[in-house]
Amino acid sequence: MLFSSGNAIAAYNPAAGKAVYDVSCATCHKTGMMGAPKTGDKASWAPRLAQKIDVLVSHSDKGFRGKKGMMPAKGGNAKLTTAEVGNAVAYMVSLSK
């Protein structure tokens, strides 16, 4: 399923993801630090929204180096679970559609 379909995101809780975002994601995603797509920037998120949510969560959970920047594993917070990372991704996407 494509992420943009809305069906795949049902496994995650964007409301719960806000707390994770505020603590572990906002530093980079509010400013674009290290090439992070800014939360709410629809143009930056469009190519990501075309991917499966599992890809986005995996990149966020395990880390990823892209053409324009890099994503540290779990946003640099090793204590986060994969579910918490997924919730944070869902939260960011909900603000970036």
Secondary structure per residue as TSV (DSSP state, phi and psi in degrees):
chain	resnum	aa	ss	phi	psi
A	1	M	-	360.0	141.3
A	2	L	-	-76.1	145.6
A	3	F	G	-58.1	-40.7
A	4	S	G	-66.6	-13.2
A	5	S	G	-70.9	-20.6
A	6	G	S	87.8	-22.4
A	7	N	S	-71.1	-42.0
A	8	A	G	-70.2	-26.4
A	9	I	G	-73.6	-14.0
A	10	A	G	-57.8	-22.1
A	11	A	G	-74.1	-9.7
A	12	Y	S	-119.1	158.7
A	13	N	-	-117.5	97.1
A	14	P	H	-59.0	-35.3
A	15	A	H	-62.6	-42.4
A	16	A	H	-68.8	-27.7
A	17	G	H	-70.1	-20.8
A	18	K	H	-59.7	-42.8
A	19	A	H	-63.6	-41.0
A	20	V	H	-65.7	-44.7
A	21	Y	I	-56.7	-49.0
A	22	D	I	-58.6	-37.1
A	23	V	I	-88.5	-40.0
A	24	S	I	-116.8	-12.6
A	25	C	I	-118.6	-31.4
A	26	A	H	-60.9	-34.9
A	27	T	H	-52.8	-45.4
A	28	C	H	-88.6	-41.0
A	29	H	H	-79.4	-14.6
A	30	K	T	-81.6	-29.5
A	31	T	T	-109.4	-16.4
A	32	G	T	84.7	14.4
A	33	M	G	-55.9	141.5
A	34	M	G	58.6	23.5
A	35	G	G	83.3	11.4
A	36	A	-	-64.8	138.9
A	37	P	-	-67.7	130.4
A	38	K	-	-69.1	134.1
A	39	T	T	-59.2	129.5
A	40	G	T	92.7	-11.1
A	41	D	-	-83.8	96.1
A	42	K	H	-59.9	-38.1
A	43	A	H	-64.9	-40.9
A	44	S	H	-69.2	-33.4
A	45	W	H	-85.9	-19.8
A	46	A	H	-51.8	-49.5
A	47	P	H	-66.5	-28.8
A	48	R	H	-73.2	-37.2
A	49	L	H	-66.4	-21.2
A	50	A	T	-77.6	-9.8
A	51	Q	S	-90.2	166.3
A	52	K	-	-72.4	145.7
A	53	I	H	-59.7	-34.2
A	54	D	H	-59.4	-33.5
A	55	V	H	-68.1	-46.6
A	56	L	H	-63.9	-42.7
A	57	V	H	-66.7	-41.3
A	58	S	H	-61.5	-45.1
A	59	H	H	-61.3	-40.0
A	60	S	H	-73.5	-34.3
A	61	D	H	-78.6	-44.3
A	62	K	H	-96.5	-15.4
A	63	G	-	98.3	155.4
A	64	F	E	-161.6	140.1
A	65	R	E	-116.3	118.1
A	66	G	-	-106.0	-170.8
A	67	K	S	-68.1	-32.5
A	68	K	S	-110.1	-3.9
A	69	G	-	176.1	-161.9
A	70	M	E	-144.2	154.7
A	71	M	E	-117.8	114.4
A	72	P	-	-69.6	148.3
A	73	A	G	-53.3	131.2
A	74	K	G	53.3	28.6
A	75	G	G	61.2	21.7
A	76	G	G	86.7	2.1
A	77	N	-	-110.8	89.1
A	78	A	T	-61.3	-15.2
A	79	K	T	-78.6	-13.7
A	80	L	-	-71.1	143.8
A	81	T	-	-86.6	165.5
A	82	T	H	-61.7	-37.9
A	83	A	H	-63.2	-41.1
A	84	E	H	-65.4	-40.3
A	85	V	H	-62.9	-44.9
A	86	G	H	-60.1	-40.8
A	87	N	H	-62.6	-41.1
A	88	A	H	-66.0	-40.2
A	89	V	H	-61.4	-46.1
A	90	A	H	-60.2	-39.2
A	91	Y	H	-62.4	-48.5
A	92	M	H	-61.6	-41.8
A	93	V	H	-64.4	-40.2
A	94	S	H	-60.0	-26.6
A	95	L	H	-92.3	-6.9
A	96	S	H	-119.5	9.0
A	97	K	-	-77.9	360.0
